[in-house]
Amino acid sequence: MKASTNTSTTLLGKLKITQTYASNKCAKKSGHYLNLDEARTSIDCWIEQYNHDRPHRGVGNRTPREAFLAFQGVLKNEALTA
C-alpha cells in the first residue's frame, strides 16, 4: 500500500503516526526526513508492518491482515450455505 499523495494533510497525519512509533524498524531514528520520498518510504514500511507483522488486541491478538482473511473465510462460507 502506498501513502496517499493526494493531500498534504493525509501525508502529514501519517508522518505524525510514523514518528510516534520511533522504535519501529522503519522509522528514522532522528524523526526527521530529508525529503518527501524518504518520508513516504518510511510510512509505507510502517503501514506494511502495522497491518502484516504487529498483532492487535482488538482482533484477538492477530494482525489486521489475519483478521481480515479469517473474516473473509466466514463470509465465503456463509455465501455458500445461503
C-alpha positions as CSV (number, residue, x, y, z in Angstrom):
1,M,0.0,0.0,0.0
2,K,1.4,3.4,-1.0
3,A,1.0,6.5,1.1
4,S,-1.5,8.9,-0.3
5,T,-0.1,11.7,-2.5
6,N,-3.4,13.5,-2.9
7,T,-3.4,15.7,0.1
8,S,-0.6,17.0,2.3
9,T,-3.0,16.7,5.3
10,T,-3.2,12.9,4.9
11,L,0.6,12.6,4.5
12,L,1.3,14.8,7.5
13,G,-1.1,12.7,9.6
14,K,0.7,9.5,8.5
15,L,4.1,11.2,9.2
16,K,3.0,12.0,12.7
17,I,1.9,8.4,13.3
18,T,5.2,7.2,12.0
19,Q,7.2,9.5,14.2
20,T,5.1,8.4,17.2
21,Y,6.3,4.9,16.7
22,A,10.0,5.9,16.6
23,S,11.1,2.4,17.9
24,N,9.6,1.0,14.7
25,K,12.2,-0.6,12.5
26,C,11.0,1.5,9.6
27,A,11.0,4.9,11.3
28,K,14.1,7.1,11.0
29,K,15.7,7.4,14.4
30,S,16.2,11.2,14.3
31,G,12.5,11.6,13.5
32,H,13.3,14.0,10.6
33,Y,13.2,13.2,7.0
34,L,15.4,14.7,4.4
35,N,12.7,14.8,1.7
36,L,9.2,13.7,0.9
37,D,10.3,10.4,-0.8
38,E,12.2,9.3,2.3
39,A,9.1,10.1,4.4
40,R,6.8,8.2,2.1
41,T,9.1,5.1,2.0
42,S,9.2,5.1,5.8
43,I,5.5,5.5,6.1
44,D,4.8,2.7,3.6
45,C,7.1,0.4,5.6
46,W,5.3,1.3,8.8
47,I,1.9,0.6,7.3
48,E,3.1,-2.8,6.0
49,Q,4.5,-3.7,9.4
50,Y,1.4,-2.4,11.2
51,N,-1.0,-4.5,9.1
52,H,1.1,-7.6,8.5
53,D,3.5,-8.1,11.4
54,R,2.1,-6.5,14.5
55,P,-0.7,-8.3,16.4
56,H,-3.6,-6.2,17.8
57,R,-5.6,-7.0,20.9
58,G,-8.8,-5.8,19.3
59,V,-8.8,-8.6,16.7
60,G,-7.8,-11.4,19.0
61,N,-4.0,-10.8,19.0
62,R,-3.9,-11.3,15.3
63,T,-2.6,-8.9,12.7
64,P,-5.3,-6.9,10.8
65,R,-4.5,-9.0,7.7
66,E,-5.0,-12.3,9.6
67,A,-8.3,-11.0,11.0
68,F,-9.4,-9.8,7.5
69,L,-8.6,-13.2,6.0
70,A,-10.5,-15.0,8.7
71,F,-13.5,-12.8,8.3
72,Q,-13.3,-13.2,4.5
73,G,-13.4,-17.0,5.0
74,V,-16.5,-16.7,7.2
75,L,-18.3,-14.6,4.6
76,K,-17.4,-17.0,1.9
77,N,-18.8,-20.0,3.9
78,E,-22.0,-18.0,4.7
79,A,-22.4,-17.2,1.0
80,L,-22.0,-20.9,0.1
81,T,-24.6,-22.0,2.6
82,A,-27.1,-19.3,1.9
